[in-house]
Amino acid sequence: MVNNRLNLILAQIRQAEVAYHRKPGSVLLLAVSKTKTAKDIAEAYQAGQRHFGENYSQEALKKQQELGAYDITWHFIGPIQSNKTKALALHFDWVHSVDSFKIAKRLSEQRPVSLPPLNICLQVNISGEQSKSGITLNELPQLCELVAALPNIKLRGVMAVPMPEEDFDLQRQPYKTLYEAVAKLNNPELDTYSFGMSGDLNAAIAEGATIVRIGTALFGAREYT
Ligand SMILES: *Cc1c(COP(=O)(O)O)cnc(C)c1O
């Protein structure tokens, strides 16, 4: 089941790369496994998936323990509370949802020097929704500069979760705006655009996504208890 879905999504990603003149293989699939079990992750792993994304640190740590023998790259994509930064700094390879200097600094201080630098993306609230976390586009240049100077973390790019839209052109717009804002910074270290979910991955790939974060299309609908 997961195997079939994984192959369908990978085919869709490869097709979108061709359709939008992206380099073949330039878009990474991040399997978003929040609320799913270690068994679900293991199934996707057996089918070849290596990158997994989680939103809740306690839930993630439990699964990481169960899956200790697996060679998984773990991405954190959920809202970050200051008291959770240590767990993230110790147990993840990537954090996509950094939205303040304070959080970046804590991750930098708490990342063990024995580990490779923690890969960081800044989350940008590109649709300007009150309810969403993320910095504004105006804050991006200065925060990039400050975060890039911190040790033990490596600023890789941006993450966005735009307002859901049905229309393809409306889906593309916020990604295009953010892509252009990052391009203007002219920083070759910024190579990551964490854009796109199950409902808008084609639009995200059209506008430069290098990581698409897919949950529902891969694992089915989430059940919250
Ligand atoms: C849950 C989640 C996803 C996956 O969303 P789907 O619509 O299930 O593909 C992607 N990104 C973030 C930040 C999420 O919280």
The ligand as a Tripos MOL2 file, in Angstrom:
@<TRIPOS>MOLECULE
LIG
   15    15     1     0     0
SMALL
NO_CHARGES

@<TRIPOS>ATOM
      1 C1          1.4000   17.7900    8.1270 C.3       1 LIG1
      2 C2          2.3250   18.6360    7.3510 C.ar      1 LIG1
      3 C3          2.6640   18.3370    6.0240 C.ar      1 LIG1
      4 C4          2.0370   17.2000    5.2340 C.3       1 LIG1
      5 O1          0.7790   17.5940    4.7780 O.3       1 LIG1
      6 P1         -0.1030   16.6520    3.8050 P.3       1 LIG1
      7 O2         -1.1470   17.5870    3.3020 O.co2     1 LIG1
      8 O3         -0.6530   15.5670    4.6480 O.co2     1 LIG1
      9 O4          0.7860   16.1600    2.7290 O.co2     1 LIG1
     10 C5          3.6000   19.1470    5.3890 C.ar      1 LIG1
     11 N1          4.1630   20.1910    6.0070 N.ar      1 LIG1
     12 C6          3.8580   20.5240    7.2830 C.ar      1 LIG1
     13 C7          4.5210   21.6990    7.8940 C.3       1 LIG1
     14 C8          2.9270   19.7650    7.9850 C.ar      1 LIG1
     15 O5          2.6210   20.1220    9.2430 O.3       1 LIG1
@<TRIPOS>BOND
     1     1     2 1
     2     2     3 ar
     3     2    14 ar
     4     3     4 1
     5     3    10 ar
     6     4     5 1
     7     5     6 1
     8     6     7 2
     9     6     8 1
    10     6     9 1
    11    10    11 ar
    12    11    12 ar
    13    12    13 1
    14    12    14 ar
    15    14    15 1
@<TRIPOS>SUBSTRUCTURE
     1 LIG1         1 GROUP 0 **** ****
